[in-house]
């Protein structure tokens, strides 16, 4: 990850104007140089830890250089990332002025996360995401319809349909205007083994407003399809005047928080009144830390991050446990009264509730209307990292034993939990601090990757001890 990002920085910072980069990764760093926290910033340097291969001999780190000093905005996309890695990616994006997206379901919404960032990177061309859909074809239904709205100021429409390769061959699609007439796109359609794409200029019909309204895409498979297959559809418009804005005060929250979200569509020529908001929320069924605490397997590697990655891989293919990692979805519509919102002249203010630690993702579809009754549709996606909160002493457990090991006084076995009994970890061993007699003690922390930490206290004077995690006291006693 570090080498790839450094190449991007070198290429973009050498140009006449600083640019933007999209970083798509699982967050695991196992080859030097790495993106490393140094004080309160990040640098790309060679560092210790697990290595899956030899360091890059082509790209070298830039020790002493804050990645934000390159002047390049990094939009980060985390794919199936563990909480530890997600934190790093979110901080990389924030520190460079970029945005953070993550997905626990890359098969469903990785394309959506990518194109949202791509639209921002290509903002000079004014692309806006109108519609995103995931559907399926079957032997009984070899075709499907997707519908979306195109507004007056749109000047180009691009449709992308993608699918997984299989023995049933390629898919194709046809496009119809709001008046039901077909658009001749087959001759100019770009076709590849796993996707097809067509672009038309607007207005495409005989009248200047023939593109305003509801468009239809008919997706067609083969009549001899023998098993179900999924497709993804993206509809984008070039529109230099009408823009969607989604405002969040921050991207990190705690369980129990009500997260304010302000949605608006701005147009230089029209006042846009919002008519409906549709939310597709994807939240953890159970936090990753709580799943890991109940899934005990032999440790595979001394490095805690490598051991965590191996455990997550094993968990993902365990038929008894894998379902716990699949987010639960809930669909809500404002006009149906599924959630409360305050409507302003050009914006809607609502809130999301953080219920479970982990990744909360929301696909947002906004429907608006200008003063002439012309429709507007836009689609957005946000990713929010939900922390379990501070350690709570009454919910945590700490066991103390004398140590017979050379150089150790005692050891603690600590299982920290929040006030809602959520496990804190794995990957948070650096947050522990032990004071004995008011002085900081020297400790070694071993992360068992199941929500439990073993803390070895090095030889020294005993006395009254206070153990804290991220500043919160979780145990007081004597050692």
Buried (B, 14 or more C-beta within 10 A) or exposed (E): BBBBBBBBBEEBBEEEEEBBBBBBBBBBBBBBBBBBEBEEBBBBBBBEEBBEEEBBEEBBBBEEBBBBBBEBBBBBBBBBBBBBBBBBBBBBBBBBEBBBBBBBBBEBBBBBBBBBBBBBBBEEEBBBBBBBBBBEBEBEEBEBEBBBBBBBBBBBBBBBBBBEEEEBEBBBBBBBBBEEEEBEBBEEBEEEEEBBBBBBEBBBBEEEEBBBBEBBBBBBBBEEBEEEBEBBBBBBBBBBBBBBBBEBEEBBBBBBBEBEBBBBBBBEEBEBBBBBBBBBBBBBBBBBBBBBBEBEBEBBBEBBBBBBBBBBEBBEEBEEBEEBBEBEEEEBBBEEEEBEBEBEEBBBBBBBBBBBBBBBBBBBBBBBBBEEEBBBBBBBBBBBBBBBBBBBBEBBEBEBEEBEEEEBBBBBBBBBBBBBEBBBBBBBBEBBBBBBEEEEBEBEBBBBBBBBBBBBBEEBEEEEBBBBBBEBBBBEEEB
